[in-house]
Structures are given as C-alpha cells and as structure tokens.
Amino acid sequence: MTTHPPLPTDRPLLDPAPEYAKWQSDEPVLRVTIWGDNSPWLVTGHEDARTVLADPRFSADANHPDFPHTRPGAPPQAPGLFHQMDPPDHTRLRRMLIPDFTFRRIEQMEGAVQRICDDLLDAMTDGDATEADLVASYALPLPTLAICELLGVPYEDHGFFRAKSNALTSVAGDPAEAMAARMALYGYLRALIERRTHDPADDLISRLATERVATGEATLDEATGMVSLLLLAGHETTANMFPLAVIALLRHPAQLDALRADDSLWPGAVEELLRHLTVIHSGIRRVATQDVDLSGVRIRAGEGVVVALQAANRDPSVYADPDALDVRRDASGHLAFGHGLHQCLGQSLARTELRLGLSTLFRRFPSLRMTAPPESLALSTSTVHGVRTLPVAWR
C-alpha cells in the first residue's frame, strides 16, 4: 500500500506550513492523505490552482461520492449551500443574491461600516481603558455587525449563531455535534425568513423571502441554506483575518509607518495582506469528473483535489520574494477569495471591513501594541486560520 504524506495540520501563525513551499518547488501536484485512506491530489502552484478553480471538469458538488471532505462522516449537503454546487443550481441560487453584493451596494454600506468601527473603538476606550482583547472587542463584532445589518439578522442573537458556527467549522469537531448545530441554526433562520415573508424590512432576508420564496423561485429550505452560508462566511473569514493582519503590521513597523503616512496605500495593503495571510488553510476542495492533465500529472475522474490557496499565493513565479509583506506590492491576481464561478460573493464587503477597520484602528491607536508574545496565542480549530484572542494595549 502506497503511503502519501499527510496534509499539514500545524499552522505557523503568519505563514503556510513549510512543506508547501517544498512541494510547490519539487512536486506541485502530489497525493496527500487527509484522513483515513482518503488521498486526494494537492495543488500548490498559482496557475494550476486557477485552472482547477475555473475548469468545469472539477466539480464543487459536496454530495459527489468521491468529494474530499475535510473530515469523515460529513453530513449530506443541505439545500441552498451554492458554494458546494455546480451549475445550473449554483448559477440559479447565486444570481438571486448578486444585487445585494454589488460594488455599488457595498459602497453604500461604507458609512454604516465606519460607524460600527467608531462605536466599537469608543466602547474599547470607555472608562479610560488602555487594554483589551482585540478579537472579542473589535475583530469579531465588526464583521458580525456588518453582515447582520446586510442580512437583517438581529445582532443580539450573535452569541447563538457564533456558537453554531464554531461547531460547524471545527476541523476537530464531532460530526453529530456539527449536525445538531446545523439543525439549530437552520431552525432559527427558517423561522426568521417566515416572519419576514409577512412582515418584511429593508434587508436581504426580506427580499429573499418576498421576491424569491413567495414567488416559488427558491424553496424555503434553499433560502435557509443561502442565509446560513452568508451569515457564517460573512463573519468567520474576516473575523479571523483581521487579528492576523494586525499582528503582521505590528511585526513590520516600517510597513505600518508607510500606511500611517499615506492613506492611499490602504486598498493595496489590504490586497497584500489577503495574499500574504490567506486564511483558508484547509484548502478548496474539488473532485474531477473527467480525466485531466495538470502539470504533467493525470488526475482521473473521481479523484479528489485540494487547492492550497495559501501556497498558491506565495508562488515565486507570480510574486517576487513572496514570503515578504510589502504593502506597496501589486498583489492583484491573488486567490484569497478563490477564482472562477465560485469566487467569494462577499469579497467587496470583506475588503471594505478590512480597509476601514484597520485604518481606523491604527489611526485612533498610534501606540497600539501586543501584550502577549505571538507564539503564545491560541489558534482557532476552524477550517479558517486565526487566533482566538489578541491582547493589546495602548497609551
């Protein structure tokens, strides 16, 4: 029996596991073991990653019998989770949400996002406080408040859906617990959608309920799944990305000084931070539906594929000195939000949250510093890389 190297589980704080760079150089498409005897192909090169994510011969259908799930015993794919569907279902469902995620719609939310940033930082300094846990006080509530406002989910329920999110995304969790969390979250969202059908507001859930479910374009189950996906993805990724970005900038004071001296660098800096810190460390999963040749390797129909975004975004054939953080770098073309049909629907909102959240934080707290060594920080157990806490202080 052939033994394949395991997919790395150790996560250095700000960098990909060292195995990825070696594999990218020596064997950019190779077999790895993810659990049991499940051994999909791992793709680490930037161009190969783009190919897999854009080629319709690689399916995102999580109900495919050979799909390389992150853990054994994954439950059947729920209706509405279009990120793990292929056209035409993926196209039909995603199209219903596009009007709420256009660049213009997110641009209209900038004022609300800025108010959220200001209010949270005001609360951090309430009573002349000079220290806080940046995750609990800022990094987590910022994207949570923003996605709640966009969707129309009451923020006072954030503790409930945060707990369910942790159970659903944990790579070490019990499948039965994950299923129970899904059922609880779906029950909550289904009831909310049904209420908005009869008592709509100016939010995405109301529009989905009155314009899609009521007309028969989407089922209630599909709408519930879509809202669940947006709610979880809409806060989980940014909440984990944000503290890592703060750590990276504090550890690179010259880069931070450049941003403080020139606000116009922030949009590009966000792209570079997204490239440098790519937080989807569990990989984007696909399964081949036909034989495909990739970098001289024949991937057979029915074989799973894991795209290592964090490795692809450090590919030296695309980015010079890829392990360096350079806020003046042209990081365009990075794959932090994926690529192709399944590219992240909420990427404009995530960019806005990171740009406003980071620039406001460092403007208001010029003396911000970490009060614990980075190596002591507990990492998340989620499929999204991050830290659980980030203790900071300021003068």
N, C-alpha and C positions, 0 to 999 in steps of 0.2 A: 504494500500500500504506500503510495507516494505521500510524503509529508510536506505540507506547504506552510510557509511562515505565517504566524498569526497576525491579524490586523492589529497594529499597536493600540494598546489601551492606555499607556502612560501619556499624559498630556503636559508637556512643558508649558509654562504659563503663557508665554507670548509667541511661541514658535511651534511649528509642526514637530512631531516626533522625528528624531534624527534618521530613522530608517527610510523615510520618504525621499529625502534627497539622494540617498544611495540608490534606491530603486529607480528613481527618476533618471539617474545617470546610467545605470547598468542594465535595467530591465523595466522599461516604462509601462509595460503591460505584463503582469505576472499574476499567478494564482496566489491567493491568501486564504487562510482559514478564519471565518468569522465566528463560528460556534459549531460544536459537534463535528460532523464531516462536511459541513457546508463550505465549499471553497470556490467562491466567485473570482472573477478576474478583477484586479485592482489597476486603475488607470491613474497615472500621476502626472503626465505631461499636459501642458496647456492646450495644444492643438488637438490631441486625442480626446481630451475632456470635452472640448467644444463639439467634436464630431459625435461623441456618444450622446450628448445632451440635445443635439439638434437632429439626429438621424432617426427617422420613424421606425427603423428596424430594431431600435432599442425601446422596449416598452416600459412605461411607468406604472403599469397596472399591478397594484399590490395584491390582487386576487389571482394573479397568474401562479400556477402551482410551483414554478421554479423561482419565484421572486426572492431575492436575497434579503430577507427581513433583518432588522438589527438584532433581533433575539428570537429564539424558538418559541413556538406556541403563539405567534401573533394572531390576534382575532381577525375574523373576516373584515374586509374593508367596508366601512359604513358608507351609506349613500351621501353624496354631496362633497366628499373629500376629493376635489377635482385634481389636486396636485399629484395624486396617485391613480390617475385615469388617463386613457388615451382618447384622441378624437374618435367619434364625434361627441361623446359625453363630456369630455374635458372642455371642448370648444363651447358647447351649449351652456354649461354652467358658468364658466369663467366670463363669458360675454355678458351675463346678467350683472356682474359686479364692476365691470370696467368703468361705467360712468361715475362711480364713487371713488375711483382711484386715479383719475386723470391728473396730469400735471397741474391743470388749472384748479381742479377741486382741492388738491393738496396745498396749492399756493394760497387758496382762500382760508386754509386752516392755520397758516403761519401765525396769525395774531393769537389764536387760541393756544397753540403750542408755546408761544413766547410767554403768554400769561401763566401757563402751567409751570414753566421753568421758573419764572419770577416768584410765584406763590410758594413753590417747594423750597426755593432757596431762602425766602423770607422765613418760612417755618423752621428751617435749619438753624437760623441765627436768632430765633425767638429767645428772649431772656438772656441775651448776650452770650449764647453758647459759642464755643470755639472748637468743638469736635463733634463728629457724627459718624455713623455708618453710611457711607455714600450709596451703597446698594439699597438699603431699606428706606433711606430718606429721599433719594433722588433718582438713581438709575432704574429702579423697578417702578415706582409710581409714575414717572414721566411717560413712558410708552403705554402704560396701562391706562392712565387717564385719557391719553390721546385716542387710543383705539376704542375705549368705552364711549367717548364723545362721538366718534365717527359712526360706530355701530348703533348706539342707543342702548347700551348695557349700563345699568345703574352701577356706579363706581363703588357704592357701599357693599356690593357683593363681591368685590375683587378678592377677598380672602378665600372665598369658596372656590372661585374658578382658578385661583393660583394654586391651591392645594390639588385640584384635579389635574391641572397642567403638569405639576411635578410628577404625579403618579403616571400620567400618560407618556411622558417623555423620558423617564428614567431608563437608562440602559441596564440597570441592575434590578429593576422592579419585578414584582411578581405579576405574571400575565393576568391572574384572576383579579388582582388589585387594579390593574390597568383597565380591565373590562368594567369593573364596578365604577371606577372613576368616570369612564366614558358614559355609562348609563346615567349616572347622576348629573353630569354636565348636560347631556342631551335632554334629560327631562326638564332641567331648568330652562334651557334655551327654547325648547319646543313650547313651553308654557308662555314664554315671553313673546315669541312670534305670534302665537294665537291671540294674545292680548292686543298686540299691535294691529292685527287684522281688523279688529273692531274699534280700536282707539289709537290711530296712527299719530306719529310725531314726525319731525323733520330729521329722519335718520335712516341709515341703510336698512336696518331691520324692518322698519315700517314700509319702505319702498319694496323690499323683497316680499313682504307679506301681502301687500295690496296690489302690486303690479305683476308679481310672478306666481305666488302660491294661489292667490284668489282667482287668477285667470287660467290656472292649470298648466302654466309653462314650467313650473317646478313643483314637486311634491313637498309636503311639509317635512318629510324626512330629509330630502335633499337640502332644503333651506336650513334645517337644523345643522346638518353637516357642514355646510358652507360657512355659517356663522361661527360654528365651533372652530373651524380651521382658521378663520380670520382673527378670532379672539385670541387663540393660543399663539399663532405665529406672529400676530401683531404686537405682542409684548415680550414674548420669550426671547426672540433673537436680539432685539435692541437692548433689552434689559441686561443681557449677558455681554453684548458687545461694548456697552458704554463703560463699565468699570475697567475693562481691559484697555480701552483707548486712553482712559485717564492714567492708568499705570504706565502705559507706553510713553505718553507725553511727559510725565513726571520723570521718567528714566532717561529722557532725551531732552534735557533743558534747552539746548540750542534750537531744537525744532520748535519747542513751545515758545521760546523768545521770538522766533520769526513770526509765529502766528499772532502773538500779542502786539507785534509791531505793525502787522499788515493784515487787517481783517479779510481782505480779498483772497487770502490764501486758504480760508477755511473750507470752501467747497472742494477744492482739490485735495486738501488734507484729509477730509472725510473719505474720499475715494482711496487714498493711500492707506489710511487706517483699515478700511474694509479689506483691501488686498492683503495687507501685512498681517492682520489678525484673524482672518477668515474663521468664523466661529462654528461653522458646520463641520465638525471634526469626524462625525460618523460616516460621512460620505453621502453622495446622492446615489440612490440605488436604481438599477435598471435590469431588465432581462432581455436577452437577444431573442428575436422572433424569427430571424433568418441567420444563416452563416454570414459573418462579417470579418474582413481582414483589417486589423488595426496594428500599425507599426510592425508589420511582418508576422503578427500572431493571428491565427484563425480562431475566432470566437464562434462557437457552434450555437445553433438555435437551441434555446432552452437553458443556456448558461447565463448565470448572473454576472453583473458588473457593478463595481463600486467605484465611483468617481471621487477621488480625493481632491476636493477643491482647495484645501489648504496647501497641498503640494503644487497643484497647477498654478496657483497664484504666486508661487515662489520659483517659477520656471526661469532659469537664467537665459534661455533662448528668447524670452519675451521681455524680461525685466533685468536690466543691468544691476549687479550687486543686489540680488533680490531679497537677501536677508536684512538689508539695511532699511530703516524707516526714514523716508525722505519726503517731507510734506510738499516739496516743490516738484516731485516726480509726476510725470504724466502716467497715472495708473489706469487710464481708460482701457477697457477690454478685460478688466479683472472679472472673475467668475463668482464673486462672493454672493451674488443674487442668482446664480445659476445662468442658464443660457437656453435659447430656443423657446419653444412653446410654453415651457413651464417656468420661465424666468419669473422671479418673485413679483407678484401683483402689487405688493405694498412697498416696493423699493423707494418710491418718491417720498412716502411718509417717513420711512426709516432714515433716509438722508436728511430730511428736514429736522427730525428729532435729534439726530446726532450733531448736525451743524449748530442748531440753536442751543441745544443742551450743553454742548462742550464749550462753545464760545461764551455763553452766558456764565457758566461756572467759573471759567478761568478769568473772565473779566471782573467778576464780583469777588473772587477769592484769589488775589495775586500771590498770596503766601501759602496756598494750599500745599499740604504735604501728607504723605502716608505716615501712619504711626505704628505700622507693623511691617516687618520685612516681607517682601513679596512671596518668598518661598514658604512662609508660614500660612498663607491664605488657603482656606479650604476650597477645593474646586467643586463645581457642580457635578452631579451624576447624570445630568441630562444629555440628550443627543446634541445639545448646543453647548459649546465650551464656554465657561465663565467662572466667576468666583462667587461664593455665597455671601461674603461680606467684604467691605473695603473700608477699614477705619482710617479716617483722615482728620486733620486738624488745621487750623488757620489762626492767624493773629488778629 
